[in-house]
Amino acid sequence: MRLNVRAFSLACGSVWGLGVFLIPWWGILWDGRSGAVPLLGALYRGFTFTPAGSVIGLLWAFPDGLVVGALFAWLYNRLSGTTPSGA
């Protein structure tokens, strides 16, 4: 079975972007606004536990997930040894 690289990378980008977008909202709801910069703040420039920071995190995380998902799907297809569909 082969993975569709476009579909898989879009799914990974969407899930990772939405996850990074929702993490600050979870923190705001349970702990209140905080000045603490978590690990994601060190990874994505401008990411903070604020509403604006969640949007910035989404803008960074979506293409990051897109690229990682595409690389994973490509590598999976390459190593799985299956023939391309239609061949």
N, C-alpha and C positions, 0 to 999 in steps of 0.2 A: 504494500500500500504506500502510495506516495502522498506527500503533503502538498497542498496548493500553497506556494510560497507567498503569494499576494494575500490570500485570505488569512493564512496563519499569522503573517506579520501584522496585518490590520487588526486582527483579534488581540494579539499580544500588546500592540500599541494602545488599543482602546482600554483593555483591562488594566494595564500598568498606569496609564494616564488617569483613568477614573479612580484607581486606588490611591495614587498620590494626591489627587484632588480631594478625596474624602478624608484622608488622614488628618489634616488640620481641623476639619469640621468636627470630627470625632473628639479631638483634643479640646476644641473650643466648647463643645457641649458638656464635656465631663469635667474638665479642669479649668476652664476659663482661658482667656487669652494669656499667652505666656511669651516672655522674651527669649526663652530657651531655643537654641538652634539645634535641632536633632541631627542625626546622621544624614538625613535627606537634605538638610540645609547646607551641609558641607559638600554634598554631591551635586546639588542643583543650585546654582547661583540665584539668589533672590527669594528662595523658598523660605517661608516663615509660617508660623501658626496663626495666620490672619486670613481673612477672606481673599485679599489681594494676593497673598503668598500662595494660596491654594491654586489660583489661576496660573501664576507663574510656574508652579510645580507641574501643572497639567501641560503647559506649553513646553517644558523641558522633557517631561516623562513620556509623552506620546511618541515623539520621534525616536527617543531612546528605546522604547519597547518595540517600535516598528523595526528598527535596525537589528536588534537582538533577535526578534522573532524571525526575521528574514534569514539571518545567518543560521539560526537553529534549524529552520525548515530546509534550507539549502544543504546544510551538512547532513541532516537526517536522510534526505533524498539521495545524497551522494554515497553515504555509507550503507544504506539499506540494501543496495544492490538490485532493486527492482527496476524493470524496464519502464520507460515513460509510457503513459497511456496513449494509445493510437499508434504505437510502434510495433 
